[in-house]
């Protein structure tokens, strides 16, 4: 079974905090482009552990790394993937506006997560060996796209349900 306290797509942050996070991402992309103007860049969206799995319960207890939930870390499980979809689109738009490649690794990881756990069992906040195998395959697609100059193997955001 999957334990409580998984990482979710920043489910405990307010809208202002979330918006600020994307401002930071946008500035970080610009900063990297300024520091390394001749280096190709690809942004890969990696799902949070809670995004990978379907839950049978109506609520999930999320990991409160910042201790901001004041006892309210339980959120509707049905809100996890729509929030992840929204975040993916925002990140993809930042990448495209910056003129860099983007790849959504979430769908492949969700598909493999149906077959077995990609996180845990010792550390549920990070990928296990199976998870790293899936992610490395997705990163390989990104690297090959950068090398070839073709984005045909890259995935734009896919809505997860």
C-alpha positions as CSV (number, residue, x, y, z in Angstrom):
1,X,0.0,0.0,0.0
2,X,1.0,3.6,-0.5
3,X,1.7,5.5,2.7
4,X,0.2,8.8,3.8
5,X,2.2,12.0,3.4
6,X,3.1,11.7,-0.3
7,X,4.3,14.7,-2.3
8,X,1.6,16.2,-4.4
9,X,1.6,18.9,-7.0
10,X,2.0,21.7,-4.4
11,X,-1.6,21.1,-3.2
12,X,-0.9,22.9,0.1
13,X,0.2,26.2,-1.5
14,X,-2.1,29.2,-2.0
15,X,-2.7,30.5,-5.5
16,X,-0.3,33.5,-4.8
17,X,2.4,31.1,-3.7
18,X,1.9,28.9,-6.7
19,X,2.0,31.9,-9.1
20,X,5.2,33.0,-7.4
21,X,6.7,29.6,-8.0
22,X,6.1,29.9,-11.7
23,X,7.6,33.4,-11.7
24,X,10.7,31.8,-10.1
25,X,10.7,29.1,-12.8
26,X,10.4,31.7,-15.6
27,X,13.3,33.7,-14.2
28,X,15.4,30.6,-13.7
29,X,15.0,29.6,-17.3
30,X,16.0,33.1,-18.4
31,X,19.0,33.1,-16.1
32,X,20.2,29.8,-17.5
33,X,19.7,31.0,-21.0
34,X,21.8,34.1,-20.2
35,X,24.6,32.1,-18.6
36,X,24.7,29.5,-21.3
37,X,23.4,31.1,-24.5
38,X,24.7,28.4,-26.8
39,X,23.5,25.5,-24.8
40,X,20.3,23.7,-25.8
41,X,17.8,23.4,-23.0
42,X,14.8,21.1,-22.6
43,X,12.4,21.3,-19.7
44,X,11.0,17.9,-18.6
45,X,7.8,17.8,-16.4
46,X,8.3,15.0,-13.8
47,X,5.1,14.1,-11.8
48,X,4.9,14.2,-8.1
49,X,4.5,10.8,-6.5
50,X,0.8,11.5,-5.7
51,X,0.2,12.3,-9.4
52,X,1.5,8.9,-10.6
53,X,-1.1,6.7,-8.7
54,X,-4.8,6.5,-8.6
55,X,-6.3,6.4,-5.1
56,X,-9.3,4.5,-3.9
57,X,-9.9,6.9,-1.0
58,X,-11.6,10.3,-1.6
59,X,-8.8,12.1,0.3
60,X,-5.1,11.9,0.4
61,X,-2.8,13.1,3.2
62,X,0.0,15.1,1.6
63,X,3.5,15.7,2.7
64,X,3.8,19.1,4.4
65,X,7.5,19.8,3.9
66,X,7.1,23.5,4.7
67,X,4.8,22.9,7.7
68,X,2.2,25.2,6.2
69,X,-1.0,23.1,6.4
70,X,-1.7,23.8,10.1
71,X,-3.2,20.3,10.4
72,X,-5.1,20.4,7.1
73,X,-2.8,18.3,4.8
74,X,-5.7,16.1,3.7
75,X,-6.9,17.1,0.2
76,X,-9.4,15.6,-2.3
77,X,-7.6,12.9,-4.3
78,X,-9.7,14.0,-7.3
79,X,-7.9,17.4,-7.3
80,X,-4.4,16.0,-7.7
81,X,-4.3,15.3,-11.4
82,X,-6.2,18.4,-12.6
83,X,-3.7,20.5,-10.6
84,X,-0.8,18.6,-12.1
85,X,-2.3,19.2,-15.6
86,X,-2.6,22.9,-14.9
87,X,1.0,23.0,-13.7
88,X,2.2,21.2,-16.7
89,X,0.5,23.6,-19.1
90,X,2.0,26.6,-17.2
91,X,5.5,25.1,-17.3
92,X,5.1,24.2,-21.0
93,X,4.1,27.8,-21.8
94,X,7.1,29.1,-20.0
95,X,9.4,26.8,-22.0
96,X,7.7,27.6,-25.3
97,X,7.8,31.4,-24.6
98,X,11.5,31.0,-23.8
99,X,12.1,29.1,-27.1
100,X,13.2,25.9,-25.4
101,X,12.0,22.4,-25.8
102,X,9.5,20.8,-23.4
103,X,8.7,17.2,-22.7
104,X,5.8,15.9,-20.5
105,X,7.1,12.7,-18.8
106,X,4.0,12.4,-16.6
107,X,1.9,10.2,-18.9
108,X,4.6,7.6,-19.3
109,X,5.2,7.5,-15.6
110,X,1.5,7.2,-14.8
111,X,1.1,4.3,-17.3
112,X,4.1,2.5,-15.7
113,X,2.7,3.3,-12.3
114,X,-0.3,1.2,-13.1
115,X,1.9,-1.9,-13.3
116,X,3.9,-1.3,-10.1
117,X,5.3,1.2,-7.7
118,X,7.8,3.7,-9.1
119,X,8.5,5.1,-5.6
120,X,9.3,3.5,-2.3
121,X,9.2,1.2,-0.4
122,X,11.9,2.8,1.7
123,X,11.6,6.4,0.5
124,X,8.2,7.3,-1.0
125,X,9.4,10.9,-1.8
126,X,11.8,9.7,-4.5
127,X,11.8,7.3,-7.4
128,X,12.9,3.7,-6.9
129,X,14.9,1.7,-9.5
130,X,11.8,1.0,-11.6
131,X,10.9,4.7,-11.5
132,X,14.4,5.8,-12.5
133,X,14.2,3.4,-15.5
134,X,11.0,5.0,-16.7
135,X,12.3,8.5,-16.1
136,X,15.6,7.9,-17.8
137,X,13.7,6.7,-20.9
138,X,11.8,9.9,-21.0
139,X,15.0,12.0,-20.4
140,X,16.6,10.0,-23.3
141,X,13.8,11.2,-25.6
142,X,14.5,14.7,-24.6
143,X,18.3,14.4,-25.1
144,X,17.8,12.8,-28.5
145,X,15.4,15.6,-29.5
146,X,18.0,18.2,-28.5
147,X,20.7,16.5,-30.5
148,X,18.6,16.0,-33.6
149,X,16.8,19.3,-33.5
150,X,13.5,17.5,-33.9
151,X,10.9,17.5,-31.3
152,X,8.8,14.7,-32.8
153,X,9.5,12.4,-29.8
154,X,8.7,15.0,-27.3
155,X,5.3,15.1,-25.6
156,X,3.3,18.3,-24.9
157,X,1.2,18.3,-21.8
158,X,-1.3,15.4,-21.7
159,X,-4.3,15.8,-19.5
160,X,-4.2,13.0,-16.9
161,X,-7.4,11.7,-15.5
